[in-house]
């Protein structure tokens, strides 16, 4: 076990990857091209890891990437959409609202249509369940 593990991806394959990176191909394009050409498969994530290691060792391959923004893994992370600044948590609403005894405490929600084209605004009274539904053509705050 102490002996260094054998490289899973051949040096020749990494040479192909390097040539394509220098030609400003994206790792996604390279991964697809390798598969199409019948070459050993290398995922785009593995190519990004290779470029990061090259950078840490003083290499300059990363400078050939078209997109120079910091790359972050997206899977396994929470969804950042729909975060409202200065929003009050639903857990912080007054106890009387939670009891649903008085009319006039409303819940408002939006339902966005397919392809983000139009949608609905729904307003429901928590006590009587009286519901208002209005179609909107955009989700901009002014229209909603």
Secondary structure in CASP SS format (residue, H / E / C, confidence):
PFRMAT SS
TARGET T0000
AUTHOR 0000-0000-0000
METHOD secondary structure of the structure
MODEL  1
X C 1.00
X C 1.00
X C 1.00
X C 1.00
X C 1.00
X C 1.00
X C 1.00
X C 1.00
X C 1.00
X C 1.00
X H 1.00
X H 1.00
X H 1.00
X H 1.00
X H 1.00
X H 1.00
X H 1.00
X H 1.00
X H 1.00
X H 1.00
X H 1.00
X H 1.00
X C 1.00
X C 1.00
X C 1.00
X C 1.00
X H 1.00
X H 1.00
X H 1.00
X H 1.00
X H 1.00
X H 1.00
X H 1.00
X H 1.00
X H 1.00
X H 1.00
X C 1.00
X C 1.00
X C 1.00
X C 1.00
X C 1.00
X C 1.00
X C 1.00
X H 1.00
X H 1.00
X H 1.00
X H 1.00
X H 1.00
X H 1.00
X H 1.00
X H 1.00
X H 1.00
X H 1.00
X H 1.00
X H 1.00
X H 1.00
X C 1.00
X C 1.00
X C 1.00
X C 1.00
X H 1.00
X H 1.00
X H 1.00
X H 1.00
X C 1.00
X C 1.00
X C 1.00
X C 1.00
X C 1.00
X C 1.00
X C 1.00
X C 1.00
X C 1.00
X C 1.00
X C 1.00
X C 1.00
X C 1.00
X C 1.00
X C 1.00
X C 1.00
X C 1.00
X C 1.00
X C 1.00
X C 1.00
X C 1.00
X C 1.00
X C 1.00
X C 1.00
X C 1.00
X H 1.00
X H 1.00
X H 1.00
X C 1.00
X C 1.00
X H 1.00
X H 1.00
X H 1.00
X H 1.00
X H 1.00
X C 1.00
X C 1.00
X C 1.00
X C 1.00
X C 1.00
X C 1.00
X E 1.00
X E 1.00
X E 1.00
X E 1.00
X E 1.00
X E 1.00
X E 1.00
X C 1.00
X H 1.00
X H 1.00
X H 1.00
X C 1.00
X C 1.00
X E 1.00
X E 1.00
X E 1.00
X E 1.00
X E 1.00
X E 1.00
X E 1.00
X C 1.00
X C 1.00
X C 1.00
X C 1.00
X C 1.00
X E 1.00
X E 1.00
X E 1.00
X E 1.00
X E 1.00
X E 1.00
X C 1.00
X C 1.00
X C 1.00
X C 1.00
X C 1.00
X C 1.00
X C 1.00
X C 1.00
END
